[in-house]
């Protein structure tokens, strides 16, 4: 089995190793592993100058393409060449497991870099998706004071029922008593967040420039690959296994999508 890897690092290597051991993947002569995410501009492979079209130009019925958030037109083109295209963004098991790893890694960063115990910290969490909800649960278990910042009234009502503090995520939000602000949202929410407190740390788990002053922000995109690369690779390979077990598509995914 020939493998072409466009993501550098131990995560992709761990994924490749597991796939080579897979009985289900053995029917493919070529495996192309794109990065996570596979592209940021919809044209080039993330992290290099190669275009997605160039990377998949020689795909055939004996090719297995693995990636995350692959543009629909690129997936369709590769499938038209006969390739099997596994986009793990469509796999709930992978996205959930990856979020759990990200939350654990973020917690590890906080615990290893703070001079206060969890019970003496006040942590604000922007966003209450998979990562935000997992990190909230972990911090509450350790006795940390947590406040969730969200745009969704339904989330605020649900958190209130559980006794968890929350606030609307906008420039009027109170950040005065937050020691560590963790961003899990992909887009900018606060424009004046850095004015809240000179001592407040900002940990950004998302990609992009989500805060007005990057110098004050500790950025940790692609956190599972940086902290738990072997486990992250195993989760990725297990996603591919599920894809192949389901006959080349994830549950709920349209074959002609």
C-alpha positions in Angstrom: 0.0 0.0 0.0 1.4 3.4 -1.1 0.7 6.3 1.2 1.0 10.0 0.5 0.8 12.2 3.6 0.3 15.9 3.4 0.1 16.5 7.2 3.4 16.5 9.0 3.6 15.1 12.5 3.0 12.1 14.7 -0.9 12.2 14.4 -0.8 11.5 10.6 2.0 8.9 11.2 -0.1 7.1 13.9 -3.1 7.2 11.6 -1.1 5.8 8.7 0.2 2.9 10.8 -3.2 1.9 12.0 -4.6 2.1 8.4 -1.9 -0.1 7.1 -2.8 -2.7 9.7 -6.5 -2.5 8.7 -8.0 -5.4 6.9 -10.7 -3.1 5.4 -8.2 -0.7 3.9 -6.0 -3.4 2.4 -8.0 -3.4 -0.9 -6.7 0.1 -1.6 -3.4 0.4 -3.4 -3.0 4.1 -2.5 -3.9 6.1 0.5 -3.8 9.9 0.5 -3.9 11.6 3.9 -4.8 15.3 3.8 -4.4 17.5 6.9 -6.9 18.4 9.5 -8.5 20.7 8.3 -7.7 19.7 4.8 -7.8 23.3 3.5 -8.2 26.8 4.7 -8.9 28.6 1.5 -10.9 25.9 -0.4 -8.1 25.6 -3.0 -4.7 24.6 -1.6 -3.9 21.8 0.8 -3.6 23.2 4.3 0.1 24.0 5.1 1.5 23.7 1.6 1.4 25.2 -1.9 -0.1 22.1 -3.5 -3.7 22.5 -4.7 -6.4 20.0 -3.7 -6.9 19.3 -7.4 -3.2 18.5 -7.8 -3.1 16.3 -4.7 -6.0 14.2 -6.0 -5.3 14.3 -9.7 -4.3 10.7 -10.0 -7.0 9.3 -7.7 -8.7 6.1 -9.0 -10.8 3.2 -7.8 -7.8 1.9 -5.9 -7.4 5.2 -3.9 -8.6 6.0 -0.4 -8.6 9.7 0.4 -8.6 10.7 4.1 -9.2 14.2 5.4 -11.3 16.7 7.3 -13.6 19.4 6.0 -12.9 18.6 2.4 -14.9 20.9 0.1 -17.9 19.3 -1.5 -16.8 20.0 -5.0 -13.4 18.4 -4.3 -15.0 15.3 -2.8 -17.4 15.0 -5.7 -14.5 15.2 -8.2 -12.5 12.6 -6.4 -15.5 10.3 -6.1 -16.1 10.7 -9.9 -12.7 9.3 -10.4 -13.7 6.2 -8.4 -11.8 7.1 -5.2 -13.3 6.6 -1.7 -13.3 9.9 0.2 -13.4 9.7 4.0 -14.2 13.2 5.4 -14.0 12.7 9.2 -15.8 16.0 9.8 -19.0 14.0 8.9 -18.2 11.4 11.5 -19.9 12.2 14.9 -17.7 9.7 16.7 -14.6 11.4 15.5 -15.7 15.0 16.1 -16.8 14.0 19.6 -13.6 12.2 20.5 -11.5 14.9 19.0 -13.3 17.5 21.1 -12.8 15.5 24.3 -9.1 15.3 23.6 -9.0 19.1 22.9 -10.8 19.8 26.2 -8.4 17.5 28.1 -5.4 19.2 26.5 -6.7 22.7 27.3 -7.3 21.6 30.9 -3.7 20.3 31.0 -2.4 23.7 29.8 -4.3 25.5 32.5 -3.2 23.2 35.3 0.4 23.2 34.2 0.8 26.9 33.7 -1.3 28.4 36.5 0.0 29.2 40.0 -3.4 28.7 41.5 -5.3 25.5 42.1 -8.5 24.9 40.1 -10.7 25.9 43.0 -9.1 29.4 43.1 -9.6 30.1 39.5 -12.4 31.7 37.6 -12.5 30.5 34.0 -14.6 32.0 31.2 -15.4 29.7 28.2 -16.5 31.2 24.9 -18.8 28.9 23.1 -20.7 25.8 24.3 -20.2 23.3 21.5 -18.5 20.0 21.8 -15.2 21.4 23.2 -16.8 24.1 25.3 -19.2 21.7 27.0 -16.5 19.1 27.7 -14.1 21.7 29.2 -16.9 23.1 31.3 -17.7 19.7 32.7 -14.0 19.0 33.5 -13.4 22.3 35.2 -16.6 22.1 37.3 -15.5 18.7 38.5 -12.3 20.2 39.8 -14.2 23.0 41.6 -13.4 25.8 39.2 -15.7 28.8 39.0 -16.9 28.7 35.3 -18.9 31.1 33.3 -20.0 30.3 29.7 -20.3 33.0 27.1 -22.7 32.1 24.4 -25.0 33.6 21.8 -27.7 31.1 22.3 -30.5 31.8 24.8 -31.4 28.1 24.8 -27.9 27.2 26.0 -28.1 29.9 28.8 -31.4 28.5 30.0 -30.1 24.9 30.1 -27.0 26.0 32.0 -29.1 28.0 34.5 -31.1 24.8 35.2 -27.8 23.1 36.1 -26.6 26.0 38.2 -23.8 27.0 35.8 -23.2 30.7 35.2 -23.5 32.0 31.7 -23.7 35.3 29.9 -24.5 36.7 26.4 -21.3 36.8 24.4 -21.0 40.4 23.2 -19.0 43.5 24.1 -21.2 44.3 27.0 -20.4 41.0 28.7 -18.7 41.2 32.1 -15.1 39.9 32.1 -13.9 41.7 35.2 -13.7 38.7 37.5 -12.3 36.2 34.9 -8.8 34.8 35.4 -8.6 32.7 32.3 -10.7 33.2 29.2 -10.8 30.1 26.8 -12.1 30.6 23.3 -13.6 27.6 21.5 -15.6 29.6 18.9 -14.2 29.8 15.4 -15.1 33.5 14.8 -14.4 36.7 16.7 -17.0 37.5 19.4 -15.4 40.1 21.6 -13.8 43.2 20.2 -12.8 44.7 23.6 -12.1 41.5 25.5 -8.4 42.5 26.2 -9.5 45.7 28.0 -11.3 43.7 30.7 -8.2 43.0 32.9 -4.5 43.3 32.4 -4.0 40.0 34.3 -6.6 38.0 32.4 -5.1 35.2 30.3 -6.7 34.4 26.9 -6.3 30.9 25.6 -7.5 30.6 22.0 -8.2 27.0 20.8 -9.6 28.1 17.5 -7.8 29.0 14.3 -7.6 32.5 12.9 -7.3 35.9 14.6 -10.3 36.0 17.0 -9.1 38.8 19.3 -8.0 42.3 18.5 -4.6 42.1 20.0 -2.8 38.9 19.1 0.2 39.7 21.4 -2.0 39.0 24.5 -3.4 35.7 23.2 -2.0 32.2 23.8 -2.9 30.3 20.6 -3.3 26.6 20.6 -5.0 25.5 17.3 -5.0 21.8 16.4 -4.4 21.0 20.1 -4.9 17.2 20.0 -2.1 16.8 17.4 0.2 18.9 19.6 -0.4 17.2 22.9 -1.9 13.7 22.3 -0.8 12.9 18.7 -0.7 9.2 19.0 -4.3 9.0 20.5 -5.4 11.6 18.0 -4.1 9.4 15.2 -5.8 6.4 16.6 -9.2 8.2 16.7 -8.6 9.3 13.1 -7.9 5.8 11.9 -10.9 4.5 13.8 -13.0 7.0 11.9 -11.7 5.6 8.6 -12.6 2.1 9.8 -16.2 3.2 10.5 -16.3 4.8 7.1 -15.2 1.6 5.4 -17.5 -0.6 7.6 -20.5 1.6 6.5 -19.6 0.9 2.9 -17.9 4.2 2.0 -20.1 6.8 3.7 -21.0 7.8 7.2 -24.5 7.4 8.7 -26.7 10.3 7.4 -24.3 11.2 4.7 -25.7 11.2 1.2 -23.7 9.2 -1.3 -24.1 11.9 -4.0 -23.2 14.8 -1.6 
